[in-house]
Amino acid sequence: MLVAILAALLVSAGAVSPVDAGGRGGGGHGPGHGPGHGRPDRPDFVLTVLHNNDGESDLFGPADDPEAGTISRFGHLVQRLRWQATGGPFGGWGWFGTKRGVVTISAGDNFLAGAEWQASLDRGVPYYDAVALDHLDSDAFVIGNHEFDFGPEVLANFIQSFRGRDDVFLSANLDFSQEPSLQTLVDQGRIRPSVVVRERGERIGIIGVTTPELDEVSSPGDTIIDDDLVGIIQGEVDRMRRAGIDKILVASHLQDITNELELVTQLNHVDAVIGGGGGEDISASYPLVANDVDGTPVPVVTVPGDYDDVGRLVLEFDRRGNVTGFSGGLVPVTADLPQNWFIRRHVEQPVEQYLQELATTVVATSEVGLNGVRDDVRSRETNLGSIMADAHLSAARSRAAEFGVPEPQVALQNGGGIRNNSVIPAGDVTALDTYAIAAFSNAISIIPDVARADLRAAAEHGLAGLPAPAGSFAHWAGVRIEYRVDNPMGSRVVNMVLADGTEIVSDGVVVDGPGVTVATIDFLAQGQDGYDMFEPYDFTTIGVAYQQSLASYLASLGTVTAEQYADPAAPADRERIVPLP
């Protein structure tokens, strides 16, 4: 009778079964678990893995459904699913007499630059994102690439924003011995290669790894990155098994779920992999499956990102610790869910107030829509890309003498650093818009006297991904580049001419002459995003964030005119990065 009453209450509140109802996906695997098969003998232990990844400070819902996908509703759903997995009437089939446990894992990118994150930086520790995640009591957080976008010190501050020392951040392939603030957290046990969680007398090992491409896509400082993921993970697995731990999960942030699937084929004795960083929606085939070196099927799962879904993987174990079946799916964070009052009050409301202030601060007006659509800014000249490059050139020229460096002749902004993924409509451009566009912590920097061959190499690298979109696509100021996309990579630049008429490349050949001073963001000046031709050069950062550069330039324009900045959608209209027939 009590079970029936609880079930009715949960259904009326929108509750769902963790395996079958209310979610997307939900395929079953394992002996007797396939379609048309009966259940196997009752498992000894059922483990529910609740997971998310790439929350990326997206605390509020999408514009077309703003009440869905909020972190307060996400928080409520996580707590509800956790209760269902262990104590509610939907705790899994055969729940009488079966031990049940639950672990909660975030697979990385727990914050991301933007206006919402800026509210945290302006406030200081504890950061709002951390306050919300701390309240949910997750068992493990993988360190992703975006955790380093503001450098190691900000990551350390983020971790220190968690009140208790039981919130564990994982990465087995990162060595922080050269980063004192993070090494202190290692010494305190708050950053570890792995963690062991106890549930109903069972020990569950969780091993974390971070993309080996970290130094190419973020700013990890002197963090030492080991790319031998197979050796590192298998070593941790073997160590755990020697300690008698027979339920082992890998939580990884490898940027593409195909990397996790390939990783499984080189490991053994891993029971499941929780991935992050790729943004894939696998709801139609959740969980994905790969066979390990022994031919054992291993479930591999992820969620698309933000706080739109909670992933729910159910693993069934026999008495020997073998997985006898698995199932699950994605449970959406819908607008009809209640809000977690603590997160609503202490996170969403103060951040909303901060955003409202930014949204009412007008920095310029525009006669044209400003094109920051992801695929466009990563594959062709757009008006917003040109505005950003012009802004950086203007900021660098105005402060070069103060820092004792020559004024730059050209400026460069990569498409991956333009983050709004939309066309900002004609009309008012607000401070909030500038944070949405220039979301990272990049600082304007000047690289003096870049050799012409290296400048040409930078232009070639910016074109290397074409015709596909790539974050490394370059937007330029102070130079006109003509190219042929059908030429081999590395030989696409046909002509490259500075604004004053100086030829850098003519008919595919570098013209001899003095070097060129370049303004760009420090991320690229360091040689990141594949711009390694800049690595040998010293550069000077001039104390201006790239968001400040954009806002100041827009304010100086007052009005963005159609004559100066119409979006060159047609190739014939492009004046800076010009495709030739």
URGI-V229148 format. One record per backbone hydrogen bond with DSSP energy under -0.5 kcal/mol. NH is the residue of the N-H (numbers start at 1). CO is the residue of the C=O. E is the energy in kcal/mol with one decimal. If there is no record, write none. Layout:
nh->NH co->CO e->E
nh->NH co->CO e->E
//
This chain:
nh->5 co->1 e->-2.2
nh->6 co->2 e->-2.6
nh->7 co->3 e->-2.6
nh->8 co->4 e->-2.3
nh->9 co->5 e->-2.3
nh->10 co->6 e->-2.5
nh->11 co->7 e->-2.4
nh->12 co->8 e->-2.3
nh->13 co->9 e->-1.2
nh->14 co->11 e->-1.4
nh->15 co->10 e->-3.6
nh->18 co->90 e->-0.7
nh->24 co->330 e->-3.5
nh->26 co->286 e->-0.8
nh->27 co->286 e->-1.9
nh->29 co->326 e->-2.6
nh->31 co->324 e->-0.5
nh->33 co->30 e->-2.7
nh->34 co->30 e->-0.6
nh->37 co->34 e->-2.0
nh->44 co->317 e->-2.0
nh->45 co->317 e->-1.7
nh->46 co->99 e->-2.6
nh->47 co->45 e->-0.5
nh->47 co->315 e->-2.9
nh->48 co->46 e->-0.5
nh->48 co->101 e->-2.6
nh->49 co->47 e->-0.5
nh->49 co->313 e->-3.6
nh->50 co->48 e->-0.7
nh->50 co->103 e->-2.8
nh->51 co->311 e->-2.4
nh->52 co->105 e->-1.7
nh->54 co->108 e->-2.9
nh->56 co->109 e->-2.3
nh->57 co->110 e->-0.5
nh->58 co->55 e->-2.3
nh->59 co->57 e->-1.9
nh->61 co->66 e->-1.3
nh->65 co->62 e->-1.5
nh->66 co->63 e->-0.5
nh->68 co->65 e->-1.9
nh->69 co->333 e->-1.7
nh->71 co->59 e->-2.5
nh->74 co->70 e->-2.5
nh->75 co->71 e->-2.3
nh->76 co->72 e->-1.8
nh->77 co->73 e->-2.6
nh->78 co->74 e->-2.6
nh->79 co->75 e->-2.0
nh->80 co->76 e->-2.4
nh->81 co->77 e->-3.0
nh->82 co->78 e->-2.2
nh->83 co->79 e->-1.9
nh->84 co->80 e->-2.6
nh->85 co->81 e->-2.2
nh->86 co->82 e->-1.1
nh->86 co->83 e->-0.5
nh->87 co->83 e->-3.6
nh->88 co->83 e->-1.7
nh->91 co->88 e->-0.9
nh->95 co->92 e->-0.6
nh->98 co->95 e->-1.3
nh->99 co->44 e->-1.2
nh->101 co->46 e->-2.6
nh->103 co->48 e->-2.2
nh->105 co->50 e->-2.6
nh->106 co->140 e->-2.3
nh->107 co->52 e->-2.8
nh->107 co->105 e->-0.5
nh->118 co->114 e->-2.5
nh->119 co->115 e->-1.4
nh->120 co->116 e->-0.8
nh->120 co->117 e->-0.7
nh->121 co->117 e->-2.0
nh->122 co->118 e->-2.8
nh->123 co->119 e->-1.6
nh->124 co->120 e->-3.2
nh->131 co->127 e->-2.1
nh->132 co->128 e->-2.1
nh->133 co->129 e->-2.5
nh->134 co->130 e->-2.9
nh->135 co->131 e->-1.4
nh->136 co->132 e->-0.7
nh->136 co->133 e->-0.9
nh->137 co->134 e->-1.2
nh->138 co->133 e->-0.6
nh->139 co->104 e->-2.3
nh->140 co->104 e->-1.3
nh->141 co->168 e->-2.3
nh->142 co->106 e->-3.1
nh->143 co->170 e->-2.2
nh->144 co->142 e->-0.7
nh->148 co->145 e->-1.8
nh->149 co->146 e->-1.7
nh->151 co->148 e->-2.1
nh->155 co->151 e->-1.5
nh->156 co->152 e->-2.4
nh->157 co->153 e->-2.2
nh->158 co->154 e->-2.5
nh->159 co->155 e->-2.4
nh->160 co->156 e->-2.4
nh->161 co->157 e->-0.9
nh->161 co->158 e->-0.8
nh->162 co->159 e->-1.5
nh->167 co->164 e->-0.6
nh->168 co->166 e->-0.8
nh->169 co->190 e->-2.7
nh->170 co->141 e->-3.1
nh->171 co->192 e->-2.1
nh->172 co->208 e->-3.6
nh->174 co->171 e->-0.6
nh->175 co->224 e->-2.8
nh->176 co->174 e->-0.5
nh->179 co->176 e->-2.1
nh->180 co->178 e->-0.5
nh->182 co->179 e->-0.6
nh->183 co->179 e->-2.7
nh->184 co->180 e->-2.1
nh->185 co->181 e->-0.9
nh->186 co->182 e->-1.8
nh->187 co->183 e->-2.8
nh->188 co->184 e->-1.4
nh->189 co->186 e->-1.6
nh->190 co->185 e->-2.4
nh->191 co->185 e->-1.2
nh->192 co->169 e->-2.7
nh->195 co->206 e->-2.2
nh->197 co->195 e->-0.5
nh->197 co->204 e->-3.0
nh->199 co->197 e->-0.5
nh->199 co->202 e->-2.8
nh->202 co->199 e->-2.4
nh->204 co->197 e->-3.3
nh->204 co->202 e->-0.5
nh->205 co->203 e->-0.5
nh->205 co->247 e->-2.9
nh->206 co->195 e->-2.8
nh->207 co->249 e->-2.4
nh->208 co->193 e->-2.1
nh->209 co->251 e->-1.6
nh->211 co->253 e->-1.6
nh->214 co->211 e->-1.2
nh->216 co->213 e->-1.8
nh->217 co->213 e->-1.2
nh->217 co->214 e->-0.6
nh->218 co->214 e->-1.6
nh->223 co->220 e->-1.7
nh->224 co->175 e->-2.7
nh->225 co->223 e->-0.5
nh->226 co->173 e->-2.7
nh->226 co->224 e->-0.5
nh->227 co->225 e->-0.5
nh->229 co->227 e->-1.9
nh->232 co->228 e->-2.4
nh->233 co->229 e->-2.9
nh->234 co->230 e->-2.7
nh->235 co->231 e->-1.8
nh->236 co->232 e->-2.0
nh->237 co->233 e->-2.8
nh->238 co->234 e->-2.8
nh->239 co->235 e->-2.1
nh->240 co->236 e->-2.4
nh->241 co->237 e->-2.6
nh->242 co->238 e->-2.0
nh->243 co->239 e->-1.1
nh->244 co->241 e->-1.6
nh->245 co->240 e->-2.5
nh->246 co->244 e->-0.6
nh->247 co->203 e->-0.5
nh->249 co->205 e->-3.2
nh->250 co->272 e->-2.3
nh->251 co->207 e->-3.5
nh->252 co->250 e->-0.5
nh->252 co->274 e->-2.6
nh->253 co->209 e->-1.6
nh->254 co->276 e->-0.9
nh->255 co->276 e->-1.3
nh->259 co->256 e->-2.0
nh->260 co->256 e->-0.8
nh->261 co->257 e->-2.2
nh->262 co->258 e->-2.1
nh->263 co->259 e->-2.1
nh->264 co->260 e->-2.0
nh->265 co->261 e->-0.9
nh->266 co->263 e->-1.8
nh->267 co->264 e->-1.9
nh->271 co->248 e->-2.8
nh->271 co->269 e->-0.5
nh->272 co->248 e->-0.8
nh->273 co->299 e->-2.3
nh->274 co->250 e->-3.0
nh->275 co->273 e->-0.6
nh->275 co->301 e->-3.2
nh->282 co->280 e->-0.8
nh->285 co->282 e->-1.8
nh->286 co->283 e->-0.8
nh->288 co->300 e->-1.9
nh->290 co->298 e->-2.1
nh->292 co->296 e->-2.3
nh->293 co->267 e->-2.4
nh->295 co->292 e->-2.3
nh->298 co->290 e->-2.6
nh->299 co->271 e->-0.7
nh->300 co->288 e->-3.0
nh->301 co->273 e->-2.5
nh->306 co->54 e->-3.3
nh->308 co->305 e->-1.2
nh->310 co->331 e->-2.3
nh->311 co->51 e->-3.0
nh->312 co->329 e->-2.2
nh->313 co->49 e->-2.5
nh->314 co->327 e->-3.2
nh->315 co->47 e->-3.1
nh->315 co->313 e->-0.6
nh->316 co->325 e->-2.6
nh->317 co->45 e->-3.0
nh->318 co->322 e->-2.3
nh->321 co->318 e->-1.8
nh->324 co->316 e->-3.1
nh->324 co->322 e->-0.5
nh->325 co->316 e->-1.0
nh->326 co->29 e->-2.1
nh->327 co->314 e->-1.7
nh->329 co->312 e->-1.7
nh->330 co->24 e->-3.1
nh->331 co->310 e->-2.7
nh->332 co->22 e->-0.6
nh->332 co->330 e->-0.6
nh->333 co->308 e->-2.9
nh->334 co->332 e->-1.1
nh->337 co->334 e->-1.4
nh->340 co->72 e->-1.5
nh->341 co->339 e->-0.7
nh->344 co->340 e->-2.7
nh->345 co->341 e->-2.6
nh->346 co->342 e->-2.9
nh->347 co->343 e->-1.8
nh->348 co->343 e->-2.1
nh->349 co->344 e->-2.3
nh->351 co->347 e->-1.9
nh->352 co->348 e->-2.8
nh->353 co->349 e->-1.9
nh->354 co->350 e->-1.8
nh->355 co->351 e->-2.5
nh->356 co->352 e->-2.4
nh->357 co->353 e->-1.6
nh->358 co->354 e->-1.7
nh->359 co->355 e->-2.6
nh->360 co->356 e->-1.0
nh->361 co->358 e->-1.4
nh->362 co->360 e->-0.8
nh->363 co->429 e->-2.8
nh->364 co->429 e->-1.5
nh->365 co->558 e->-2.2
nh->366 co->427 e->-2.2
nh->367 co->560 e->-3.1
nh->370 co->424 e->-2.3
nh->371 co->369 e->-0.7
nh->372 co->370 e->-0.9
nh->372 co->422 e->-2.4
nh->376 co->373 e->-0.5
nh->377 co->373 e->-2.7
nh->378 co->374 e->-1.1
nh->379 co->376 e->-1.9
nh->380 co->376 e->-2.2
nh->384 co->371 e->-0.5
nh->386 co->382 e->-2.2
nh->387 co->383 e->-2.3
nh->388 co->384 e->-2.3
nh->389 co->385 e->-2.1
nh->390 co->386 e->-2.7
nh->391 co->387 e->-2.5
nh->392 co->388 e->-2.3
nh->393 co->389 e->-2.2
nh->394 co->390 e->-2.5
nh->395 co->391 e->-2.7
nh->396 co->392 e->-2.5
nh->397 co->393 e->-2.3
nh->398 co->394 e->-2.0
nh->399 co->395 e->-1.0
nh->400 co->396 e->-1.1
nh->403 co->399 e->-1.3
nh->403 co->400 e->-0.6
nh->404 co->401 e->-1.3
nh->405 co->400 e->-2.2
nh->409 co->517 e->-2.3
nh->410 co->517 e->-1.6
nh->411 co->477 e->-1.9
nh->412 co->519 e->-2.1
nh->413 co->475 e->-2.2
nh->415 co->473 e->-2.9
nh->416 co->471 e->-2.9
nh->417 co->414 e->-1.4
nh->418 co->415 e->-1.7
nh->419 co->417 e->-0.7
nh->419 co->437 e->-2.9
nh->421 co->372 e->-1.1
nh->424 co->370 e->-2.4
nh->424 co->422 e->-0.7
nh->425 co->423 e->-0.6
nh->427 co->366 e->-1.8
nh->429 co->364 e->-3.4
nh->430 co->428 e->-0.5
nh->431 co->358 e->-0.8
nh->431 co->361 e->-2.6
nh->432 co->358 e->-1.1
nh->434 co->430 e->-1.6
nh->435 co->431 e->-1.6
nh->436 co->432 e->-2.0
nh->437 co->433 e->-2.2
nh->438 co->434 e->-2.8
nh->439 co->437 e->-1.0
nh->444 co->544 e->-3.3
nh->445 co->520 e->-3.3
nh->446 co->540 e->-2.6
nh->447 co->518 e->-3.3
nh->448 co->446 e->-0.6
nh->450 co->516 e->-2.8
nh->455 co->451 e->-2.3
nh->456 co->452 e->-2.6
nh->457 co->453 e->-1.9
nh->458 co->454 e->-2.2
nh->459 co->455 e->-2.1
nh->460 co->456 e->-2.6
nh->461 co->457 e->-2.6
nh->462 co->458 e->-2.0
nh->463 co->459 e->-0.9
nh->463 co->460 e->-0.8
nh->464 co->460 e->-0.8
nh->464 co->461 e->-0.8
nh->466 co->463 e->-1.2
nh->468 co->465 e->-1.4
nh->470 co->378 e->-2.3
nh->473 co->470 e->-1.9
nh->475 co->413 e->-2.8
nh->477 co->411 e->-1.9
nh->480 co->497 e->-2.7
nh->481 co->576 e->-3.6
nh->482 co->495 e->-3.0
nh->483 co->578 e->-2.3
nh->484 co->492 e->-1.9
nh->487 co->484 e->-1.2
nh->491 co->488 e->-2.3
nh->494 co->482 e->-2.9
nh->495 co->482 e->-1.6
nh->496 co->505 e->-2.4
nh->497 co->480 e->-2.4
nh->498 co->502 e->-3.0
nh->499 co->478 e->-2.0
nh->501 co->498 e->-2.2
nh->504 co->496 e->-3.3
nh->505 co->496 e->-1.7
nh->506 co->509 e->-3.0
nh->508 co->494 e->-3.2
nh->509 co->506 e->-1.7
nh->511 co->504 e->-2.8
nh->516 co->450 e->-2.6
nh->518 co->447 e->-2.5
nh->519 co->410 e->-2.5
nh->520 co->445 e->-2.4
nh->522 co->443 e->-2.2
nh->524 co->521 e->-0.9
nh->525 co->521 e->-2.3
nh->526 co->522 e->-1.9
nh->527 co->524 e->-1.9
nh->528 co->523 e->-1.7
nh->529 co->216 e->-2.3
nh->531 co->528 e->-1.8
nh->532 co->530 e->-1.5
nh->534 co->531 e->-1.6
nh->535 co->532 e->-1.1
nh->537 co->534 e->-1.7
nh->540 co->446 e->-2.3
nh->542 co->444 e->-2.2
nh->546 co->442 e->-2.9
nh->549 co->545 e->-2.5
nh->550 co->546 e->-1.9
nh->551 co->547 e->-2.7
nh->552 co->548 e->-2.8
nh->553 co->549 e->-2.0
nh->554 co->550 e->-2.6
nh->555 co->551 e->-2.3
nh->556 co->552 e->-2.0
nh->557 co->553 e->-1.9
nh->558 co->554 e->-2.2
nh->559 co->557 e->-2.5
nh->560 co->365 e->-2.8
nh->561 co->559 e->-0.8
nh->565 co->561 e->-2.5
nh->566 co->562 e->-1.1
nh->569 co->567 e->-1.9
nh->573 co->570 e->-2.0
nh->574 co->571 e->-1.4
nh->578 co->481 e->-3.3
nh->578 co->576 e->-0.6
nh->579 co->577 e->-0.6
nh->580 co->483 e->-3.3
//
